[in-house]
């Protein structure tokens, strides 16, 4: 599923690289990791999305190739209703693909 199918849409993005982490705000929000072509690999939420991006960059599985491609872009939406937005995004993905995003499904306790 492509990122443009999400609602609400993320408002900003940066390349998923260490040198771009400083441009991601230290604020609460929901975020998405996508491939070069915009396929969603992971959906998450964090109180500090800048720090969370760094945690993902430290995780080899988040940087490794997947069957859909490698995570190359970190998109985000600043929001206060984190759980609602994250659940909405996951539900949209399940509706389109019949499963959680690849990296959520592989490591989630509720993975399909």
C-alpha positions as CSV (number, residue, x, y, z in Angstrom):
1,X,0.0,0.0,0.0
2,X,1.2,3.5,-0.9
3,X,1.6,6.2,1.7
4,X,-0.9,8.5,-0.1
5,X,-3.7,6.2,0.9
6,X,-3.4,7.1,4.6
7,X,-5.8,9.5,6.3
8,X,-4.8,11.8,7.8
9,X,-1.7,12.1,5.6
10,X,1.7,12.7,7.2
11,X,2.7,16.3,6.8
12,X,6.5,16.0,6.4
13,X,9.3,13.6,5.5
14,X,13.0,13.2,5.6
15,X,15.3,10.6,4.1
16,X,15.7,7.7,6.6
17,X,19.4,8.4,7.3
18,X,21.4,9.5,10.3
19,X,22.4,12.9,8.8
20,X,18.7,13.8,8.4
21,X,17.5,12.9,11.9
22,X,18.3,16.4,13.2
23,X,15.5,17.8,10.8
24,X,12.8,15.6,12.4
25,X,11.1,17.4,15.4
26,X,11.5,16.3,19.0
27,X,7.7,16.2,19.4
28,X,4.9,13.7,19.7
29,X,3.5,12.2,16.6
30,X,2.9,9.2,14.4
31,X,5.3,8.2,11.7
32,X,5.7,5.8,8.7
33,X,8.7,4.2,7.1
34,X,8.4,3.8,3.3
35,X,10.3,2.4,0.4
36,X,11.6,4.6,-2.5
37,X,8.3,4.0,-4.3
38,X,6.2,5.0,-1.2
39,X,5.2,1.5,-0.1
40,X,4.5,1.4,3.7
41,X,6.8,-0.8,5.7
42,X,6.2,0.3,9.2
43,X,3.7,2.5,11.1
44,X,4.4,3.8,14.6
45,X,3.9,6.4,17.3
46,X,6.3,8.2,19.7
47,X,6.4,10.9,22.2
48,X,9.7,12.1,20.6
49,X,9.7,11.1,16.9
50,X,13.3,12.4,16.4
51,X,14.6,10.0,19.0
52,X,12.4,7.2,17.7
53,X,13.8,7.7,14.2
54,X,17.3,7.2,15.7
55,X,16.2,4.0,17.5
56,X,14.9,2.6,14.2
57,X,18.2,3.6,12.5
58,X,20.0,1.6,15.2
59,X,17.8,-1.5,14.4
60,X,19.4,-3.6,11.6
61,X,16.0,-5.1,10.7
62,X,14.6,-1.6,10.0
63,X,17.5,-0.8,7.6
64,X,17.6,-4.2,5.9
65,X,15.9,-5.0,2.6
66,X,12.4,-6.4,2.8
67,X,10.4,-8.2,0.0
68,X,8.9,-4.7,-0.8
69,X,12.3,-2.9,-0.7
70,X,14.4,-1.0,1.9
71,X,13.1,1.8,4.2
72,X,14.3,5.0,2.7
73,X,11.9,7.7,3.9
74,X,10.6,8.7,7.4
75,X,7.2,10.5,7.2
76,X,5.5,12.0,10.2
77,X,2.4,13.8,11.5
78,X,2.6,15.8,14.7
79,X,-0.5,15.0,16.8
80,X,-1.8,14.5,20.3
81,X,-4.1,11.6,19.7
82,X,-1.3,9.2,18.9
83,X,-3.0,5.9,19.5
84,X,-6.0,6.9,17.4
85,X,-3.9,8.0,14.4
86,X,-1.6,5.0,14.6
87,X,-4.6,2.5,14.8
88,X,-6.4,4.3,12.0
89,X,-3.2,4.0,9.8
90,X,-2.8,0.3,10.7
91,X,-6.5,-0.4,10.0
92,X,-6.3,1.3,6.6
93,X,-3.3,-0.8,5.8
94,X,-5.1,-4.0,6.9
95,X,-8.1,-3.0,4.8
96,X,-5.9,-2.5,1.7
97,X,-3.4,-5.4,2.1
98,X,-5.1,-7.8,4.5
99,X,-2.3,-7.6,7.0
100,X,-0.2,-5.2,9.0
101,X,2.8,-3.4,7.3
102,X,5.7,-5.8,6.8
103,X,7.9,-4.6,9.6
104,X,5.0,-4.2,12.0
105,X,3.7,-7.7,11.3
106,X,7.2,-9.3,11.6
107,X,7.8,-7.8,15.1
108,X,4.4,-7.1,16.6
109,X,2.8,-9.2,19.3
110,X,-0.4,-8.8,17.4
111,X,1.2,-9.5,14.0
112,X,-0.9,-11.2,11.4
